[in-house]
Amino acid sequence: MYRRLDPERMPQHVAIIMDGNGRWAGKRSLKRFFGHQQGAEAVQYVVETASRVGLPWLTLYAFSLENNLKRPRTEVNFLMRLLKSYLTNNVQRMNDNNVRIQYVGRTEELPEEVRERMRYAEEATRKNTGTTLTLALNYGARSELVDAFRRLVADVQRKGLCPEQITELDIHRYLYTAHMPDPDLLIRTSGEMRVSNFLLWQIAYTEIFVTERLWPDFRGIHMLEAIEDYQRRERRYGGLSDGTESDDVESLPANQMVV
Ligand code: FPP
C-alpha cells in the first residue's frame, strides 16, 4: 500500500469525473481524438492502482448523456470505438487484477455492437472479487432520477401505497446504484468546479477533490494523493464536528449574536 495512506480510513467508493482530454490534445496541437486515446490509457492505470490498494468501488464518468448529444457525430463515433476496444483489450488485465466491470446509465440507447462488448466484459469479469469498476455510460443524474421515479411510482400505484410511505431508502433502492455505497470521494480533473449532473443523489455527503491536472495525465499516484487529502479531512455528514456545540442562540448575549 502507498505508505502515506491510512489503511483504517480508506474510502470505500471513489468516483471520478474525467475531464480535459480535448484540452490535453489542444495544448499539443493534436486532434481531440488523441486526447481521448490517452484518456483511455489513463483509465486502465487508475483502475489497476485502485485494485492494488484494495479500493472496493471505483466509478468513472465516461460518457454523459448531455455531452453525447453535443459532441460532433464523428467524435461520438470515435469514443464508441474507443470504448469497444477498451472493453475488448483490457478484459485479461481486469481478470489479472481481480477487477469486475459493470455500468450505469441509459446503456440501452448505446449502439448494439457496443452493448455486445459491454456484456462480454461484464460477463468475463463477473466472478472477480476485488475492485468493482463502474463505467457511467450515456449517464445523467437527473435522467437516473427520472428513471427511478418512474419505476417507484409504478410500484407505488400497483401496490396501492400512499405517498407518505415513501422514504429516502426507497428512492435509493430505485437508483442504478442501489447495490453500491455512496461515493466517499469525488475527484474531478482539469480544474472545473462543477458536478456536471453526476450521481447527484449519491454525492450528498461526498468529499470533493478538484485537480488542475488534465485526465490524460492523471495516474494512480494522483488518485492516491487525492485519497491522502481526503483522509486529512473530517467528515461531518451534515452534522457538527466533534467537540463543538450547536449555537444556542437563546443563551448568547445580544451583542454577540450574528444574524
Ligand atoms: C472529457 O474530455 C472526457 C470524456 C469524453 C470522458 C472520458 C472518456 C475517456 C477517458 C475515453 C475513453 C473511456 C473509456 C472508459 C475507455 P473533454 O473532451 O470533455 O475535454 P475538454 O473539456 O478538455 O474538451
py3Dmol code that shows the C-alpha trace and the ligand (Angstrom):
import py3Dmol

protein = """\
ATOM      1  CA  MET A   1       0.000   0.000   0.000  1.00  0.00           C
ATOM      2  CA  TYR A   2       1.118   3.565  -0.756  1.00  0.00           C
ATOM      3  CA  ARG A   3       2.828   4.308   2.543  1.00  0.00           C
ATOM      4  CA  ARG A   4       1.195   7.640   3.246  1.00  0.00           C
ATOM      5  CA  LEU A   5      -2.312   6.180   3.297  1.00  0.00           C
ATOM      6  CA  ASP A   6      -4.017   5.161   6.482  1.00  0.00           C
ATOM      7  CA  PRO A   7      -5.463   1.687   5.879  1.00  0.00           C
ATOM      8  CA  GLU A   8      -8.052   2.358   8.602  1.00  0.00           C
ATOM      9  CA  ARG A   9      -9.530   5.328   6.750  1.00  0.00           C
ATOM     10  CA  MET A  10      -9.665   4.103   3.202  1.00  0.00           C
ATOM     11  CA  PRO A  11     -12.672   5.306   1.217  1.00  0.00           C
ATOM     12  CA  GLN A  12     -14.988   2.540   0.086  1.00  0.00           C
ATOM     13  CA  HIS A  13     -16.023   4.278  -3.096  1.00  0.00           C
ATOM     14  CA  VAL A  14     -14.168   6.807  -5.246  1.00  0.00           C
ATOM     15  CA  ALA A  15     -15.951   8.423  -8.196  1.00  0.00           C
ATOM     16  CA  ILE A  16     -14.113  10.397 -10.872  1.00  0.00           C
ATOM     17  CA  ILE A  17     -15.263  12.977 -13.409  1.00  0.00           C
ATOM     18  CA  MET A  18     -12.631  12.502 -16.108  1.00  0.00           C
ATOM     19  CA  ASP A  19     -12.276  15.810 -17.886  1.00  0.00           C
ATOM     20  CA  GLY A  20      -9.755  17.578 -20.082  1.00  0.00           C
ATOM     21  CA  ASN A  21      -8.996  15.140 -22.907  1.00  0.00           C
ATOM     22  CA  GLY A  22      -9.721  17.814 -25.509  1.00  0.00           C
ATOM     23  CA  ARG A  23      -7.567  20.434 -23.760  1.00  0.00           C
ATOM     24  CA  TRP A  24      -4.732  17.955 -23.360  1.00  0.00           C
ATOM     25  CA  ALA A  25      -4.731  17.389 -27.126  1.00  0.00           C
ATOM     26  CA  GLY A  26      -5.193  21.099 -27.889  1.00  0.00           C
ATOM     27  CA  LYS A  27      -2.126  22.028 -25.838  1.00  0.00           C
ATOM     28  CA  ARG A  28      -0.103  19.727 -28.082  1.00  0.00           C
ATOM     29  CA  SER A  29      -1.760  20.881 -31.305  1.00  0.00           C
ATOM     30  CA  LEU A  30      -3.214  17.406 -31.695  1.00  0.00           C
ATOM     31  CA  LYS A  31      -6.721  16.426 -32.654  1.00  0.00           C
ATOM     32  CA  ARG A  32      -9.123  15.786 -29.731  1.00  0.00           C
ATOM     33  CA  PHE A  33      -9.135  12.081 -30.628  1.00  0.00           C
ATOM     34  CA  PHE A  34      -5.561  11.729 -29.335  1.00  0.00           C
ATOM     35  CA  GLY A  35      -6.654  13.161 -26.012  1.00  0.00           C
ATOM     36  CA  HIS A  36      -9.395  10.552 -25.738  1.00  0.00           C
ATOM     37  CA  GLN A  37      -6.957   7.810 -26.669  1.00  0.00           C
ATOM     38  CA  GLN A  38      -4.538   8.872 -23.926  1.00  0.00           C
ATOM     39  CA  GLY A  39      -7.543   9.223 -21.631  1.00  0.00           C
ATOM     40  CA  ALA A  40      -8.419   5.572 -22.173  1.00  0.00           C
ATOM     41  CA  GLU A  41      -4.832   4.605 -21.215  1.00  0.00           C
ATOM     42  CA  ALA A  42      -5.172   6.669 -18.042  1.00  0.00           C
ATOM     43  CA  VAL A  43      -8.355   4.763 -17.178  1.00  0.00           C
ATOM     44  CA  GLN A  44      -6.505   1.478 -17.060  1.00  0.00           C
ATOM     45  CA  TYR A  45      -3.638   2.827 -14.912  1.00  0.00           C
ATOM     46  CA  VAL A  46      -6.094   4.222 -12.389  1.00  0.00           C
ATOM     47  CA  VAL A  47      -8.191   1.036 -12.313  1.00  0.00           C
ATOM     48  CA  GLU A  48      -5.118  -1.087 -11.604  1.00  0.00           C
ATOM     49  CA  THR A  49      -3.999   1.217  -8.805  1.00  0.00           C
ATOM     50  CA  ALA A  50      -7.479   1.047  -7.287  1.00  0.00           C
ATOM     51  CA  SER A  51      -7.253  -2.710  -7.296  1.00  0.00           C
ATOM     52  CA  ARG A  52      -3.730  -2.670  -5.814  1.00  0.00           C
ATOM     53  CA  VAL A  53      -4.770  -0.571  -2.827  1.00  0.00           C
ATOM     54  CA  GLY A  54      -7.938  -2.610  -2.294  1.00  0.00           C
ATOM     55  CA  LEU A  55     -10.477   0.075  -3.170  1.00  0.00           C
ATOM     56  CA  PRO A  56     -13.816  -1.770  -3.354  1.00  0.00           C
ATOM     57  CA  TRP A  57     -15.671   0.633  -5.683  1.00  0.00           C
ATOM     58  CA  LEU A  58     -14.381   2.918  -8.443  1.00  0.00           C
ATOM     59  CA  THR A  59     -16.876   4.750 -10.637  1.00  0.00           C
ATOM     60  CA  LEU A  60     -15.806   6.679 -13.734  1.00  0.00           C
ATOM     61  CA  TYR A  61     -17.934   9.189 -15.627  1.00  0.00           C
ATOM     62  CA  ALA A  62     -17.083   8.074 -19.141  1.00  0.00           C
ATOM     63  CA  PHE A  63     -19.903   9.468 -21.321  1.00  0.00           C
ATOM     64  CA  SER A  64     -22.545  11.869 -20.176  1.00  0.00           C
ATOM     65  CA  LEU A  65     -25.941  11.791 -21.785  1.00  0.00           C
ATOM     66  CA  GLU A  66     -25.865  15.541 -22.477  1.00  0.00           C
ATOM     67  CA  ASN A  67     -22.319  15.570 -23.795  1.00  0.00           C
ATOM     68  CA  ASN A  68     -23.010  12.800 -26.217  1.00  0.00           C
ATOM     69  CA  LEU A  69     -25.711  14.928 -27.778  1.00  0.00           C
ATOM     70  CA  LYS A  70     -23.456  17.995 -28.025  1.00  0.00           C
ATOM     71  CA  ARG A  71     -20.265  16.469 -29.389  1.00  0.00           C
ATOM     72  CA  PRO A  72     -19.831  16.159 -33.157  1.00  0.00           C
ATOM     73  CA  ARG A  73     -21.042  12.807 -34.508  1.00  0.00           C
ATOM     74  CA  THR A  74     -17.524  11.831 -35.599  1.00  0.00           C
ATOM     75  CA  GLU A  75     -16.220  12.358 -32.066  1.00  0.00           C
ATOM     76  CA  VAL A  76     -19.051  10.339 -30.507  1.00  0.00           C
ATOM     77  CA  ASN A  77     -18.369   7.548 -33.004  1.00  0.00           C
ATOM     78  CA  PHE A  78     -14.693   7.643 -32.100  1.00  0.00           C
ATOM     79  CA  LEU A  79     -15.495   7.458 -28.383  1.00  0.00           C
ATOM     80  CA  MET A  80     -17.740   4.449 -29.036  1.00  0.00           C
ATOM     81  CA  ARG A  81     -14.948   2.712 -30.972  1.00  0.00           C
ATOM     82  CA  LEU A  82     -12.520   3.529 -28.164  1.00  0.00           C
ATOM     83  CA  LEU A  83     -14.874   2.068 -25.585  1.00  0.00           C
ATOM     84  CA  LYS A  84     -15.332  -1.080 -27.659  1.00  0.00           C
ATOM     85  CA  SER A  85     -11.605  -1.625 -27.973  1.00  0.00           C
ATOM     86  CA  TYR A  86     -11.057  -0.772 -24.298  1.00  0.00           C
ATOM     87  CA  LEU A  87     -13.579  -3.436 -23.310  1.00  0.00           C
ATOM     88  CA  THR A  88     -12.098  -5.974 -25.702  1.00  0.00           C
ATOM     89  CA  ASN A  89      -8.422  -5.411 -24.943  1.00  0.00           C
ATOM     90  CA  ASN A  90      -8.486  -4.975 -21.194  1.00  0.00           C
ATOM     91  CA  VAL A  91     -10.526  -7.949 -20.031  1.00  0.00           C
ATOM     92  CA  GLN A  92      -7.397 -10.028 -19.451  1.00  0.00           C
ATOM     93  CA  ARG A  93      -5.841  -7.251 -17.388  1.00  0.00           C
ATOM     94  CA  MET A  94      -9.092  -6.812 -15.456  1.00  0.00           C
ATOM     95  CA  ASN A  95      -9.007 -10.501 -14.610  1.00  0.00           C
ATOM     96  CA  ASP A  96      -5.312 -10.377 -13.676  1.00  0.00           C
ATOM     97  CA  ASN A  97      -6.180  -7.532 -11.302  1.00  0.00           C
ATOM     98  CA  ASN A  98      -9.367  -9.136  -9.949  1.00  0.00           C
ATOM     99  CA  VAL A  99     -11.473  -6.217 -11.291  1.00  0.00           C
ATOM    100  CA  ARG A 100     -15.173  -6.645 -12.013  1.00  0.00           C
ATOM    101  CA  ILE A 101     -16.776  -4.296 -14.523  1.00  0.00           C
ATOM    102  CA  GLN A 102     -20.334  -3.009 -14.596  1.00  0.00           C
ATOM    103  CA  TYR A 103     -22.199   0.008 -15.985  1.00  0.00           C
ATOM    104  CA  VAL A 104     -24.706   2.671 -15.051  1.00  0.00           C
ATOM    105  CA  GLY A 105     -26.656   4.925 -17.391  1.00  0.00           C
ATOM    106  CA  ARG A 106     -29.165   4.640 -20.188  1.00  0.00           C
ATOM    107  CA  THR A 107     -26.991   1.994 -21.762  1.00  0.00           C
ATOM    108  CA  GLU A 108     -29.907   0.581 -23.744  1.00  0.00           C
ATOM    109  CA  GLU A 109     -29.566   3.619 -26.034  1.00  0.00           C
ATOM    110  CA  LEU A 110     -25.977   2.777 -26.996  1.00  0.00           C
ATOM    111  CA  PRO A 111     -25.228   1.052 -30.324  1.00  0.00           C
ATOM    112  CA  GLU A 112     -25.774  -2.709 -30.244  1.00  0.00           C
ATOM    113  CA  GLU A 113     -22.157  -3.538 -31.117  1.00  0.00           C
ATOM    114  CA  VAL A 114     -21.007  -1.516 -28.074  1.00  0.00           C
ATOM    115  CA  ARG A 115     -23.577  -3.214 -25.849  1.00  0.00           C
ATOM    116  CA  GLU A 116     -22.410  -6.575 -27.042  1.00  0.00           C
ATOM    117  CA  ARG A 117     -18.829  -5.736 -25.895  1.00  0.00           C
ATOM    118  CA  MET A 118     -20.186  -4.382 -22.618  1.00  0.00           C
ATOM    119  CA  ARG A 119     -21.982  -7.641 -21.914  1.00  0.00           C
ATOM    120  CA  TYR A 120     -18.855  -9.582 -22.884  1.00  0.00           C
ATOM    121  CA  ALA A 121     -16.601  -7.664 -20.461  1.00  0.00           C
ATOM    122  CA  GLU A 122     -19.181  -7.762 -17.677  1.00  0.00           C
ATOM    123  CA  GLU A 123     -19.671 -11.480 -18.039  1.00  0.00           C
ATOM    124  CA  ALA A 124     -15.938 -12.237 -18.342  1.00  0.00           C
ATOM    125  CA  THR A 125     -15.117 -10.325 -15.135  1.00  0.00           C
ATOM    126  CA  ARG A 126     -18.255 -11.225 -13.189  1.00  0.00           C
ATOM    127  CA  LYS A 127     -16.555 -13.528 -10.686  1.00  0.00           C
ATOM    128  CA  ASN A 128     -13.791 -11.101  -9.705  1.00  0.00           C
ATOM    129  CA  THR A 129     -13.918 -10.007  -6.102  1.00  0.00           C
ATOM    130  CA  GLY A 130     -11.538  -7.029  -5.988  1.00  0.00           C
ATOM    131  CA  THR A 131     -12.423  -3.561  -7.219  1.00  0.00           C
ATOM    132  CA  THR A 132     -15.770  -3.092  -8.932  1.00  0.00           C
ATOM    133  CA  LEU A 133     -15.220  -0.669 -11.798  1.00  0.00           C
ATOM    134  CA  THR A 134     -18.457   1.065 -12.742  1.00  0.00           C
ATOM    135  CA  LEU A 135     -18.452   2.955 -16.018  1.00  0.00           C
ATOM    136  CA  ALA A 136     -21.122   5.627 -16.285  1.00  0.00           C
ATOM    137  CA  LEU A 137     -22.115   5.476 -19.946  1.00  0.00           C
ATOM    138  CA  ASN A 138     -24.791   7.650 -21.505  1.00  0.00           C
ATOM    139  CA  TYR A 139     -25.353   8.689 -17.914  1.00  0.00           C
ATOM    140  CA  GLY A 140     -27.069  11.741 -16.435  1.00  0.00           C
ATOM    141  CA  ALA A 141     -28.074  12.015 -12.776  1.00  0.00           C
ATOM    142  CA  ARG A 142     -31.368  13.734 -13.488  1.00  0.00           C
ATOM    143  CA  SER A 143     -32.357  11.097 -16.005  1.00  0.00           C
ATOM    144  CA  GLU A 144     -31.353   8.456 -13.435  1.00  0.00           C
ATOM    145  CA  LEU A 145     -33.772  10.119 -11.000  1.00  0.00           C
ATOM    146  CA  VAL A 146     -36.483  10.250 -13.666  1.00  0.00           C
ATOM    147  CA  ASP A 147     -35.962   6.534 -14.351  1.00  0.00           C
ATOM    148  CA  ALA A 148     -36.047   5.819 -10.604  1.00  0.00           C
ATOM    149  CA  PHE A 149     -39.237   7.807 -10.008  1.00  0.00           C
ATOM    150  CA  ARG A 150     -40.995   6.214 -12.963  1.00  0.00           C
ATOM    151  CA  ARG A 151     -40.381   2.758 -11.548  1.00  0.00           C
ATOM    152  CA  LEU A 152     -41.071   3.843  -7.992  1.00  0.00           C
ATOM    153  CA  VAL A 153     -44.394   5.485  -8.872  1.00  0.00           C
ATOM    154  CA  ALA A 154     -45.442   2.452 -10.934  1.00  0.00           C
ATOM    155  CA  ASP A 155     -44.728   0.185  -7.940  1.00  0.00           C
ATOM    156  CA  VAL A 156     -46.465   2.539  -5.505  1.00  0.00           C
ATOM    157  CA  GLN A 157     -49.586   2.539  -7.705  1.00  0.00           C
ATOM    158  CA  ARG A 158     -49.501  -1.205  -8.229  1.00  0.00           C
ATOM    159  CA  LYS A 159     -49.177  -1.869  -4.500  1.00  0.00           C
ATOM    160  CA  GLY A 160     -51.722   0.820  -3.590  1.00  0.00           C
ATOM    161  CA  LEU A 161     -49.284   2.579  -1.213  1.00  0.00           C
ATOM    162  CA  CYS A 162     -49.710   6.164  -0.132  1.00  0.00           C
ATOM    163  CA  PRO A 163     -47.002   8.763  -0.914  1.00  0.00           C
ATOM    164  CA  GLU A 164     -46.243   9.312   2.786  1.00  0.00           C
ATOM    165  CA  GLN A 165     -44.830   5.806   2.941  1.00  0.00           C
ATOM    166  CA  ILE A 166     -42.001   6.652   0.534  1.00  0.00           C
ATOM    167  CA  THR A 167     -38.651   7.027   2.310  1.00  0.00           C
ATOM    168  CA  GLU A 168     -35.149   8.080   1.263  1.00  0.00           C
ATOM    169  CA  LEU A 169     -34.187   4.427   1.381  1.00  0.00           C
ATOM    170  CA  ASP A 170     -36.901   3.642  -1.183  1.00  0.00           C
ATOM    171  CA  ILE A 171     -35.533   6.246  -3.570  1.00  0.00           C
ATOM    172  CA  HIS A 172     -32.029   4.860  -3.082  1.00  0.00           C
ATOM    173  CA  ARG A 173     -33.338   1.397  -3.957  1.00  0.00           C
ATOM    174  CA  TYR A 174     -34.601   2.546  -7.354  1.00  0.00           C
ATOM    175  CA  LEU A 175     -31.339   4.210  -8.446  1.00  0.00           C
ATOM    176  CA  TYR A 176     -28.912   2.493 -10.839  1.00  0.00           C
ATOM    177  CA  THR A 177     -26.510   2.383  -7.875  1.00  0.00           C
ATOM    178  CA  ALA A 178     -28.917   0.682  -5.447  1.00  0.00           C
ATOM    179  CA  HIS A 179     -26.402  -2.070  -4.681  1.00  0.00           C
ATOM    180  CA  MET A 180     -23.455   0.299  -4.151  1.00  0.00           C
ATOM    181  CA  PRO A 181     -22.348   2.513  -1.262  1.00  0.00           C
ATOM    182  CA  ASP A 182     -22.435   6.268  -1.940  1.00  0.00           C
ATOM    183  CA  PRO A 183     -19.080   7.721  -3.029  1.00  0.00           C
ATOM    184  CA  ASP A 184     -16.875   8.912  -0.176  1.00  0.00           C
ATOM    185  CA  LEU A 185     -14.680  10.925  -2.517  1.00  0.00           C
ATOM    186  CA  LEU A 186     -15.414  12.590  -5.866  1.00  0.00           C
ATOM    187  CA  ILE A 187     -12.392  13.617  -7.930  1.00  0.00           C
ATOM    188  CA  ARG A 188     -12.665  15.969 -10.893  1.00  0.00           C
ATOM    189  CA  THR A 189      -9.771  16.617 -13.238  1.00  0.00           C
ATOM    190  CA  SER A 190      -8.937  19.717 -15.294  1.00  0.00           C
ATOM    191  CA  GLY A 191      -9.931  22.260 -12.694  1.00  0.00           C
ATOM    192  CA  GLU A 192     -13.645  22.755 -13.270  1.00  0.00           C
ATOM    193  CA  MET A 193     -15.622  23.314 -10.066  1.00  0.00           C
ATOM    194  CA  ARG A 194     -18.788  21.562 -11.183  1.00  0.00           C
ATOM    195  CA  VAL A 195     -20.535  18.263 -10.554  1.00  0.00           C
ATOM    196  CA  SER A 196     -21.987  18.146 -14.075  1.00  0.00           C
ATOM    197  CA  ASN A 197     -25.068  16.058 -13.384  1.00  0.00           C
ATOM    198  CA  PHE A 198     -23.044  13.162 -11.946  1.00  0.00           C
ATOM    199  CA  LEU A 199     -24.543  10.995  -9.171  1.00  0.00           C
ATOM    200  CA  LEU A 200     -26.444  13.942  -7.700  1.00  0.00           C
ATOM    201  CA  TRP A 201     -28.397  11.967  -5.125  1.00  0.00           C
ATOM    202  CA  GLN A 202     -25.415   9.836  -4.157  1.00  0.00           C
ATOM    203  CA  ILE A 203     -22.917  12.676  -3.545  1.00  0.00           C
ATOM    204  CA  ALA A 204     -24.988  14.433  -0.873  1.00  0.00           C
ATOM    205  CA  TYR A 205     -22.177  13.981   1.693  1.00  0.00           C
ATOM    206  CA  THR A 206     -19.259  13.169  -0.602  1.00  0.00           C
ATOM    207  CA  GLU A 207     -15.918  14.948  -0.221  1.00  0.00           C
ATOM    208  CA  ILE A 208     -14.853  16.695  -3.425  1.00  0.00           C
ATOM    209  CA  PHE A 209     -11.290  16.956  -4.737  1.00  0.00           C
ATOM    210  CA  VAL A 210     -10.574  19.046  -7.837  1.00  0.00           C
ATOM    211  CA  THR A 211      -7.203  18.917  -9.558  1.00  0.00           C
ATOM    212  CA  GLU A 212      -5.905  21.092 -12.409  1.00  0.00           C
ATOM    213  CA  ARG A 213      -4.309  18.015 -13.963  1.00  0.00           C
ATOM    214  CA  LEU A 214      -5.925  17.008 -17.248  1.00  0.00           C
ATOM    215  CA  TRP A 215      -7.340  13.484 -17.380  1.00  0.00           C
ATOM    216  CA  PRO A 216      -4.794  12.007 -19.865  1.00  0.00           C
ATOM    217  CA  ASP A 217      -2.021  12.999 -17.401  1.00  0.00           C
ATOM    218  CA  PHE A 218      -3.832  11.505 -14.398  1.00  0.00           C
ATOM    219  CA  ARG A 219      -2.275   8.356 -12.909  1.00  0.00           C
ATOM    220  CA  GLY A 220      -2.865   6.067  -9.960  1.00  0.00           C
ATOM    221  CA  ILE A 221      -0.482   8.103  -7.802  1.00  0.00           C
ATOM    222  CA  HIS A 222      -2.687  11.171  -8.285  1.00  0.00           C
ATOM    223  CA  MET A 223      -5.719   9.252  -7.114  1.00  0.00           C
ATOM    224  CA  LEU A 224      -3.724   8.165  -4.055  1.00  0.00           C
ATOM    225  CA  GLU A 225      -2.790  11.798  -3.383  1.00  0.00           C
ATOM    226  CA  ALA A 226      -6.473  12.692  -3.541  1.00  0.00           C
ATOM    227  CA  ILE A 227      -7.244   9.869  -1.097  1.00  0.00           C
ATOM    228  CA  GLU A 228      -4.485  11.167   1.195  1.00  0.00           C
ATOM    229  CA  ASP A 229      -6.084  14.619   1.108  1.00  0.00           C
ATOM    230  CA  TYR A 230      -9.464  13.013   1.826  1.00  0.00           C
ATOM    231  CA  GLN A 231      -8.004  11.194   4.834  1.00  0.00           C
ATOM    232  CA  ARG A 232      -6.914  14.512   6.337  1.00  0.00           C
ATOM    233  CA  ARG A 233     -10.481  15.803   6.278  1.00  0.00           C
ATOM    234  CA  GLU A 234     -13.012  15.463   8.998  1.00  0.00           C
ATOM    235  CA  ARG A 235     -16.308  14.221   7.637  1.00  0.00           C
ATOM    236  CA  ARG A 236     -19.455  15.616   9.135  1.00  0.00           C
ATOM    237  CA  TYR A 237     -22.331  14.163   7.116  1.00  0.00           C
ATOM    238  CA  GLY A 238     -24.274  17.363   7.605  1.00  0.00           C
ATOM    239  CA  GLY A 239     -23.706  17.321  11.377  1.00  0.00           C
ATOM    240  CA  LEU A 240     -21.366  19.363  13.527  1.00  0.00           C
ATOM    241  CA  SER A 241     -17.734  18.463  14.123  1.00  0.00           C
ATOM    242  CA  ASP A 242     -16.811  16.720  17.354  1.00  0.00           C
ATOM    243  CA  GLY A 243     -16.073  18.995  20.260  1.00  0.00           C
ATOM    244  CA  THR A 244     -18.204  21.918  19.137  1.00  0.00           C
ATOM    245  CA  GLU A 245     -21.603  22.642  20.490  1.00  0.00           C
ATOM    246  CA  SER A 246     -24.529  23.849  18.494  1.00  0.00           C
ATOM    247  CA  ASP A 247     -25.049  27.597  18.723  1.00  0.00           C
ATOM    248  CA  ASP A 248     -27.641  28.110  21.359  1.00  0.00           C
ATOM    249  CA  VAL A 249     -28.924  31.452  20.168  1.00  0.00           C
ATOM    250  CA  GLU A 250     -31.068  31.916  23.274  1.00  0.00           C
ATOM    251  CA  SER A 251     -28.021  31.839  25.574  1.00  0.00           C
ATOM    252  CA  LEU A 252     -25.875  34.308  23.588  1.00  0.00           C
ATOM    253  CA  PRO A 253     -25.663  37.884  24.832  1.00  0.00           C
ATOM    254  CA  ALA A 254     -27.389  40.154  22.324  1.00  0.00           C
ATOM    255  CA  ASN A 255     -24.116  41.859  21.340  1.00  0.00           C
ATOM    256  CA  GLN A 256     -22.601  38.508  20.295  1.00  0.00           C
ATOM    257  CA  MET A 257     -25.452  37.500  18.087  1.00  0.00           C
ATOM    258  CA  VAL A 258     -24.605  37.171  14.447  1.00  0.00           C
ATOM    259  CA  VAL A 259     -27.704  37.193  12.311  1.00  0.00           C
TER     260      VAL A 259
END
"""
ligand_1 = """\
24
FPP
C -13.740 14.720 -21.287
O -12.821 15.274 -22.149
C -13.655 13.329 -21.141
C -14.500 12.429 -21.682
C -15.080 12.400 -23.006
C -14.852 11.333 -20.817
C -13.788 10.321 -20.634
C -13.545 9.466 -21.801
C -12.430 8.791 -21.934
C -11.368 8.777 -20.906
C -12.222 7.994 -23.161
C -12.354 6.534 -23.055
C -13.142 5.998 -21.956
C -13.124 4.698 -21.660
C -13.856 4.185 -20.496
C -12.375 3.744 -22.461
P -13.343 16.514 -22.975
O -13.325 16.146 -24.401
O -14.653 16.992 -22.455
O -12.198 17.520 -22.629
P -12.244 19.096 -22.756
O -13.205 19.567 -21.687
O -10.823 19.471 -22.494
O -12.690 19.409 -24.161
"""
view = py3Dmol.view(width=600, height=400)
view.addModel(protein, "pdb")
view.setStyle({"model": 0}, {"cartoon": {"style": "trace"}})
view.addModel(ligand_1, "xyz")
view.setStyle({"model": 1}, {"stick": {}})
view.zoomTo()
view.show()
